[in-house]
């Protein structure tokens, strides 16, 4: 681990004194940030989420209906 830290320190020291190295590092960072921010095609993901929304909504309605049914049963049982 110390070897890696020493190499990193020496690399930073050489970049600090070298304008060409600074330009190279800036260029690499610019290209990397452009690639990281590239637009991704998310149409398939959006379609899958839309399909899943229908199923999740159906399950939610079923669970809510069961809970309300149980509450109504207890309410009616208590009233009688």
DSSP file (Angstrom, degrees, kcal/mol; ACC not computed):
  #  RESIDUE AA STRUCTURE BP1 BP2  ACC     N-H-->O    O-->H-N    N-H-->O    O-->H-N    TCO  KAPPA ALPHA  PHI   PSI    X-CA   Y-CA   Z-CA
    1    1 A X     >        0   0    0      0, 0.0     4,-2.0     0, 0.0     5,-0.2   0.000 360.0 360.0 360.0 -39.3    0.0    0.0    0.0
    2    2 A X  H  >  +     0   0    0      1,-0.2     4,-2.4     2,-0.2     5,-0.2   0.861 360.0  57.2 -63.4 -34.7    2.9    2.4    0.8
    3    3 A X  H  > S+     0   0    0      1,-0.2     4,-2.2     2,-0.2    -1,-0.2   0.911 106.7  48.2 -62.3 -42.5    4.3    1.7   -2.7
    4    4 A X  H  > S+     0   0    0      1,-0.2     4,-2.4     2,-0.2    -1,-0.2   0.907 111.2  50.2 -66.3 -42.0    1.1    2.8   -4.3
    5    5 A X  H  X S+     0   0    0     -4,-2.0     4,-2.4     1,-0.2    -1,-0.2   0.902 110.3  50.0 -63.2 -40.3    0.9    6.0   -2.2
    6    6 A X  H  X S+     0   0    0     -4,-2.4     4,-2.4     2,-0.2    -1,-0.2   0.908 111.1  49.0 -64.5 -41.4    4.5    6.8   -3.1
    7    7 A X  H  X S+     0   0    0     -4,-2.2     4,-2.3     2,-0.2    -2,-0.2   0.905 111.5  49.6 -64.9 -40.7    3.9    6.3   -6.8
    8    8 A X  H  X S+     0   0    0     -4,-2.4     4,-2.4     2,-0.2    -2,-0.2   0.906 111.2  49.4 -64.5 -41.6    0.7    8.5   -6.6
    9    9 A X  H  X S+     0   0    0     -4,-2.4     4,-2.1     1,-0.2    -2,-0.2   0.913 112.1  47.3 -64.3 -42.4    2.7   11.3   -4.8
   10   10 A X  H  X S+     0   0    0     -4,-2.4     4,-2.0     2,-0.2    -1,-0.2   0.874 111.3  51.7 -68.0 -35.4    5.5   11.2   -7.3
   11   11 A X  H  X S+     0   0    0     -4,-2.3     4,-1.8     2,-0.2    -2,-0.2   0.914 110.8  47.9 -66.5 -41.6    3.0   11.3  -10.2
   12   12 A X  H  X S+     0   0    0     -4,-2.4     4,-2.1     1,-0.2    -2,-0.2   0.882 110.0  52.7 -64.8 -37.6    1.2   14.3   -8.7
   13   13 A X  H  X S+     0   0    0     -4,-2.1     4,-1.0     1,-0.2    -1,-0.2   0.897 109.4  48.4 -65.4 -39.4    4.6   16.0   -8.2
   14   14 A X  H  X S+     0   0    0     -4,-2.0     4,-0.5     1,-0.2    -1,-0.2   0.848 112.1  49.3 -70.9 -32.7    5.5   15.5  -11.8
   15   15 A X  H >< S+     0   0    0     -4,-1.8     3,-0.8     1,-0.2     7,-0.3   0.866 103.6  61.0 -71.3 -35.8    2.2   16.8  -13.0
   16   16 A X  H 3< S+     0   0    0     -4,-2.1    -1,-0.2     1,-0.2    -2,-0.2   0.833 111.8  37.7 -61.0 -32.8    2.4   19.9  -10.8
   17   17 A X  H 3< S+     0   0    0     -4,-1.0     2,-0.6    -3,-0.1    -1,-0.2   0.492 105.9  75.1 -97.3  -4.3    5.6   21.0  -12.6
   18   18 A X    <X  -     0   0    0     -3,-0.8     4,-1.8    -4,-0.5     5,-0.1  -0.930  53.8-168.3-120.3 114.2    4.6   20.0  -16.1
   19   19 A X  H  > S+     0   0    0     -2,-0.6     4,-2.3     1,-0.2     5,-0.2   0.857  91.5  56.3 -67.3 -35.2    2.1   22.1  -18.1
   20   20 A X  H  > S+     0   0    0      1,-0.2     4,-2.2     2,-0.2    -1,-0.2   0.913 107.7  48.4 -62.8 -41.7    1.8   19.3  -20.8
   21   21 A X  H  > S+     0   0    0      2,-0.2     4,-2.6     1,-0.2    -1,-0.2   0.884 109.2  53.2 -66.2 -38.0    0.9   16.8  -18.2
   22   22 A X  H  X S+     0   0    0     -4,-1.8     4,-2.4    -7,-0.3    -1,-0.2   0.916 110.0  48.0 -61.8 -42.2   -1.7   19.2  -16.8
   23   23 A X  H  X S+     0   0    0     -4,-2.3     4,-2.4     2,-0.2    -2,-0.2   0.893 111.4  50.2 -65.8 -39.3   -3.2   19.6  -20.2
   24   24 A X  H  X S+     0   0    0     -4,-2.2     4,-2.5     2,-0.2    -2,-0.2   0.920 111.3  47.8 -65.0 -43.7   -3.3   15.8  -20.7
   25   25 A X  H  X S+     0   0    0     -4,-2.6     4,-2.4     1,-0.2    -2,-0.2   0.912 112.1  50.0 -63.5 -42.3   -5.0   15.3  -17.4
   26   26 A X  H  X S+     0   0    0     -4,-2.4     4,-2.1    -5,-0.2    -2,-0.2   0.896 111.0  49.9 -63.4 -39.9   -7.5   18.0  -18.1
   27   27 A X  H  X S+     0   0    0     -4,-2.4     4,-2.3     2,-0.2    -2,-0.2   0.915 110.9  48.2 -64.3 -43.7   -8.2   16.4  -21.5
   28   28 A X  H  X S+     0   0    0     -4,-2.5     4,-2.5     1,-0.2    -2,-0.2   0.915 112.5  48.9 -63.8 -42.7   -8.7   12.9  -20.1
   29   29 A X  H  X S+     0   0    0     -4,-2.4     4,-2.4     2,-0.2    -1,-0.2   0.875 110.3  51.5 -65.2 -36.7  -11.0   14.3  -17.4
   30   30 A X  H  X S+     0   0    0     -4,-2.1     4,-2.0     2,-0.2    -2,-0.2   0.920 112.7  44.8 -66.1 -43.3  -13.0   16.2  -20.0
   31   31 A X  H  X S+     0   0    0     -4,-2.3     4,-2.2     2,-0.2    -2,-0.2   0.901 113.7  50.5 -67.2 -40.3  -13.5   13.1  -22.2
   32   32 A X  H  X S+     0   0    0     -4,-2.5     4,-2.1     1,-0.2    -2,-0.2   0.900 111.1  47.9 -66.1 -40.0  -14.3   11.0  -19.2
   33   33 A X  H  X S+     0   0    0     -4,-2.4     4,-1.5     2,-0.2    -1,-0.2   0.875 110.8  51.6 -70.0 -34.4  -17.0   13.4  -17.9
   34   34 A X  H  < S+     0   0    0     -4,-2.0    -2,-0.2     1,-0.2    -1,-0.2   0.905 111.9  46.8 -66.4 -40.0  -18.5   13.7  -21.4
   35   35 A X  H >< S+     0   0    0     -4,-2.2     3,-0.9     1,-0.2    -2,-0.2   0.866 110.6  52.4 -69.0 -35.1  -18.7    9.9  -21.6
   36   36 A X  H 3< S+     0   0    0     -4,-2.1    -1,-0.2     1,-0.2    -2,-0.2   0.811 112.3  45.5 -70.5 -28.7  -20.2    9.7  -18.1
   37   37 A X  T 3< S+     0   0    0     -4,-1.5    -1,-0.2    -5,-0.1    -2,-0.2   0.256  82.5 131.5 -98.9  12.1  -22.9   12.2  -19.0
   38   38 A X    <   -     0   0    0     -3,-0.9     2,-0.2    -4,-0.1    -3,-0.1  -0.332  68.5 -99.0 -65.4 146.3  -23.8   10.7  -22.4
   39   39 A X        -     0   0    0      1,-0.0     2,-0.3    -2,-0.0    -1,-0.1  -0.458  38.3-149.6 -68.8 134.2  -27.6   10.2  -22.9
   40   40 A X        -     0   0    0     -2,-0.2     2,-0.8    -3,-0.1    -1,-0.0  -0.816  19.3-114.3-105.5 145.9  -28.7    6.6  -22.3
   41   41 A X        +     0   0    0     -2,-0.3     4,-0.2     1,-0.1     3,-0.2  -0.700  41.9 165.5 -79.5 110.8  -31.6    5.0  -24.1
   42   42 A X     >  +     0   0    0     -2,-0.8     4,-2.5     1,-0.1     5,-0.2   0.158  40.6 106.8-114.0  17.3  -34.2    4.4  -21.4
   43   43 A X  H  > S+     0   0    0      1,-0.2     4,-2.2     2,-0.2     5,-0.2   0.895  82.0  49.3 -65.7 -38.3  -37.2    3.6  -23.5
   44   44 A X  H  > S+     0   0    0      2,-0.2     4,-2.3     1,-0.2    -1,-0.2   0.904 111.9  48.9 -66.3 -40.3  -37.1   -0.1  -22.6
   45   45 A X  H  > S+     0   0    0      2,-0.2     4,-2.4     1,-0.2    -2,-0.2   0.912 110.8  50.3 -65.0 -42.2  -36.8    0.7  -18.9
   46   46 A X  H  X S+     0   0    0     -4,-2.5     4,-2.0     1,-0.2    -2,-0.2   0.900 110.4  50.0 -62.7 -40.9  -39.7    3.1  -19.1
   47   47 A X  H  X S+     0   0    0     -4,-2.2     4,-2.3     2,-0.2    -1,-0.2   0.911 110.5  49.4 -64.7 -42.2  -41.8    0.5  -20.9
   48   48 A X  H  X S+     0   0    0     -4,-2.3     4,-2.5     1,-0.2    -2,-0.2   0.904 110.9  49.8 -64.1 -41.0  -41.0   -2.1  -18.3
   49   49 A X  H  X S+     0   0    0     -4,-2.4     4,-1.9     2,-0.2    -1,-0.2   0.874 109.7  51.6 -66.0 -36.2  -41.9    0.2  -15.4
   50   50 A X  H  X S+     0   0    0     -4,-2.0     4,-1.1     2,-0.2    -2,-0.2   0.913 111.6  46.8 -65.7 -42.2  -45.2    1.1  -17.1
   51   51 A X  H  X S+     0   0    0     -4,-2.3     4,-1.2     1,-0.2     3,-0.4   0.901 112.6  49.7 -64.8 -40.4  -46.0   -2.6  -17.4
   52   52 A X  H  X S+     0   0    0     -4,-2.5     4,-2.7     1,-0.2     5,-0.2   0.825 100.8  64.9 -68.5 -31.0  -45.0   -3.2  -13.8
   53   53 A X  H  X S+     0   0    0     -4,-1.9     4,-2.3     1,-0.2    -1,-0.2   0.885  99.7  52.4 -59.5 -38.8  -47.2   -0.3  -12.6
   54   54 A X  H  X S+     0   0    0     -4,-1.1     4,-1.9    -3,-0.4    -1,-0.2   0.923 112.0  44.7 -64.1 -44.7  -50.3   -2.1  -13.7
   55   55 A X  H  X S+     0   0    0     -4,-1.2     4,-2.2     2,-0.2    -2,-0.2   0.911 113.8  49.1 -67.1 -42.8  -49.4   -5.3  -11.8
   56   56 A X  H  X S+     0   0    0     -4,-2.7     4,-2.4     1,-0.2    -2,-0.2   0.890 110.2  51.9 -65.5 -39.1  -48.4   -3.4   -8.7
   57   57 A X  H  X S+     0   0    0     -4,-2.3     4,-2.3    -5,-0.2    -1,-0.2   0.898 108.9  50.5 -63.5 -40.9  -51.6   -1.4   -8.8
   58   58 A X  H  X S+     0   0    0     -4,-1.9     4,-2.1     2,-0.2    -2,-0.2   0.916 112.0  46.8 -64.1 -43.4  -53.7   -4.5   -9.1
   59   59 A X  H  X S+     0   0    0     -4,-2.2     4,-2.5     2,-0.2     5,-0.2   0.906 111.6  52.0 -65.5 -41.4  -52.0   -6.1   -6.1
   60   60 A X  H  X S+     0   0    0     -4,-2.4     4,-2.5     1,-0.2    -2,-0.2   0.902 109.6  48.5 -62.3 -42.0  -52.3   -2.9   -4.0
   61   61 A X  H  X S+     0   0    0     -4,-2.3     4,-2.3     2,-0.2    -1,-0.2   0.903 111.5  50.7 -64.7 -40.7  -56.1   -2.7   -4.7
   62   62 A X  H  X S+     0   0    0     -4,-2.1     4,-2.0     2,-0.2    -2,-0.2   0.928 112.2  45.9 -63.6 -45.1  -56.5   -6.4   -3.8
   63   63 A X  H  X S+     0   0    0     -4,-2.5     4,-2.4     1,-0.2    -2,-0.2   0.919 113.2  49.6 -64.6 -43.8  -54.6   -5.9   -0.5
   64   64 A X  H  X S+     0   0    0     -4,-2.5     4,-2.5     1,-0.2    -1,-0.2   0.886 109.5  52.5 -63.1 -38.3  -56.5   -2.8    0.4
   65   65 A X  H  X S+     0   0    0     -4,-2.3     4,-2.5     2,-0.2    -1,-0.2   0.900 109.5  49.0 -63.9 -40.7  -59.8   -4.5   -0.4
   66   66 A X  H  X S+     0   0    0     -4,-2.0     4,-2.3     2,-0.2    -2,-0.2   0.924 111.8  48.4 -64.8 -44.3  -58.9   -7.4    2.0
   67   67 A X  H  X S+     0   0    0     -4,-2.4     4,-2.2     1,-0.2    -2,-0.2   0.927 113.9  46.0 -63.1 -45.1  -57.9   -4.9    4.8
   68   68 A X  H  X S+     0   0    0     -4,-2.5     4,-2.6     1,-0.2    -1,-0.2   0.895 111.1  53.7 -65.2 -39.1  -61.1   -3.0    4.3
   69   69 A X  H  X S+     0   0    0     -4,-2.5     4,-2.4     2,-0.2    -2,-0.2   0.902 109.5  47.6 -61.3 -41.9  -63.2   -6.2    4.2
   70   70 A X  H  X S+     0   0    0     -4,-2.3     4,-2.4     2,-0.2    -2,-0.2   0.917 111.9  49.7 -65.8 -43.0  -61.6   -7.4    7.5
   71   71 A X  H  X S+     0   0    0     -4,-2.2     4,-2.3     1,-0.2    -2,-0.2   0.911 111.8  48.4 -63.2 -41.5  -62.3   -4.0    9.1
   72   72 A X  H  X S+     0   0    0     -4,-2.6     4,-2.9     2,-0.2     5,-0.3   0.907 110.0  52.4 -64.2 -41.3  -65.9   -4.1    7.9
   73   73 A X  H  X S+     0   0    0     -4,-2.4     4,-2.7     1,-0.2    -2,-0.2   0.933 111.8  45.5 -60.1 -46.3  -66.4   -7.6    9.2
   74   74 A X  H  X S+     0   0    0     -4,-2.4     4,-2.2     2,-0.2    -1,-0.2   0.888 113.5  50.4 -64.7 -38.5  -65.1   -6.7   12.7
   75   75 A X  H  X S+     0   0    0     -4,-2.3     4,-1.7     2,-0.2    -2,-0.2   0.925 113.7  43.8 -65.9 -45.2  -67.3   -3.5   12.7
   76   76 A X  H  X S+     0   0    0     -4,-2.9     4,-1.5     2,-0.2    -2,-0.2   0.909 113.2  52.0 -67.2 -41.2  -70.4   -5.4   11.7
   77   77 A X  H  < S+     0   0    0     -4,-2.7    -2,-0.2    -5,-0.3    -1,-0.2   0.893 110.6  48.3 -61.6 -40.2  -69.6   -8.3   14.2
   78   78 A X  H  < S+     0   0    0     -4,-2.2    -1,-0.2     1,-0.2    -2,-0.2   0.839 108.4  54.6 -69.5 -33.0  -69.2   -5.7   17.0
   79   79 A X  H  <        0   0    0     -4,-1.7    -1,-0.2     1,-0.2    -2,-0.2   0.805 360.0 360.0 -71.8 -28.7  -72.5   -4.0   16.1
   80   80 A X     <        0   0    0     -4,-1.5    -1,-0.2    -5,-0.1    -2,-0.2   0.468 360.0 360.0 -86.1 360.0  -74.5   -7.2   16.4
